[in-house]
Amino acid sequence: MTDSRASSIHRLRKLRSDLCEKEKLRELKRKQQAWLVEQVSELKSFVENDSCTIDCVKGKIAQILKELDAPGEKNEQ
């Protein structure tokens, strides 16, 4: 009986740990999506601005791609 109870507790702890890990991943994905929406919105405002050059747009796209390729690293631009 004690062995069964210990096994149940172990399974519950594993489930809790798995659930916490999944929630962390969901939160990370939400933050990444919010960041990407922000960046695309900025890019849209660049394009709508008559004084914006093609180099400005290319730079922003390069910055977005660099962040998507290596999230969290410092981007120098």
C-alpha positions as CSV (number, residue, x, y, z in Angstrom):
1,M,0.0,0.0,0.0
2,T,2.8,2.4,0.9
3,D,4.6,1.6,-2.3
4,S,1.5,2.4,-4.3
5,R,1.1,5.7,-2.5
6,A,4.7,6.7,-3.1
7,S,4.3,5.8,-6.8
8,S,1.2,8.0,-7.0
9,I,2.9,10.9,-5.3
10,H,5.9,10.5,-7.7
11,R,3.5,10.5,-10.7
12,L,1.7,13.6,-9.5
13,R,5.0,15.4,-8.9
14,K,6.1,14.5,-12.4
15,L,2.8,15.7,-13.9
16,R,3.2,19.0,-12.0
17,S,6.7,19.4,-13.2
18,D,5.7,18.7,-16.8
19,L,2.8,21.1,-16.5
20,C,5.0,23.9,-15.1
21,E,7.5,23.3,-18.0
22,K,4.7,23.6,-20.6
23,E,3.4,26.8,-19.0
24,K,6.9,28.3,-19.2
25,L,7.1,27.4,-22.9
26,R,3.6,28.9,-23.5
27,E,4.7,32.1,-21.7
28,L,7.9,32.3,-23.8
29,K,5.9,31.8,-27.0
30,R,3.4,34.6,-26.0
31,K,6.3,37.0,-25.3
32,Q,8.0,36.1,-28.6
33,Q,4.7,36.6,-30.5
34,A,4.1,40.0,-28.8
35,W,7.7,41.0,-29.7
36,L,7.2,40.0,-33.3
37,V,3.9,41.9,-33.6
38,E,5.7,45.0,-32.2
39,Q,8.5,44.7,-34.6
40,V,6.2,44.2,-37.6
41,S,4.2,47.2,-36.5
42,E,7.3,49.3,-36.4
43,L,8.3,48.0,-39.8
44,K,4.9,49.0,-41.1
45,S,5.2,52.5,-39.7
46,F,8.7,52.8,-41.4
47,V,7.2,51.9,-44.7
48,E,4.3,54.3,-44.3
49,N,6.8,57.1,-43.6
50,D,7.7,59.0,-46.7
51,S,11.1,60.0,-45.3
52,C,12.1,56.3,-44.6
53,T,14.7,54.9,-46.9
54,I,15.0,51.4,-48.2
55,D,18.2,51.0,-46.1
56,C,16.1,51.8,-43.0
57,V,13.7,49.0,-43.9
58,K,16.5,46.6,-44.7
59,G,18.1,47.3,-41.3
60,K,14.9,46.6,-39.4
61,I,14.3,43.4,-41.3
62,A,17.9,42.3,-40.6
63,Q,17.4,43.1,-36.9
64,I,14.2,41.0,-36.8
65,L,15.8,38.1,-38.5
66,K,18.9,38.2,-36.3
67,E,16.7,38.1,-33.2
68,L,14.6,35.3,-34.5
69,D,17.8,33.4,-35.4
70,A,19.4,33.9,-31.9
71,P,16.7,35.1,-29.4
72,G,17.9,36.9,-26.4
73,E,21.4,37.8,-27.6
74,K,22.4,41.5,-27.7
75,N,21.9,42.9,-31.2
76,E,24.1,45.8,-32.2
77,Q,22.6,48.1,-34.7
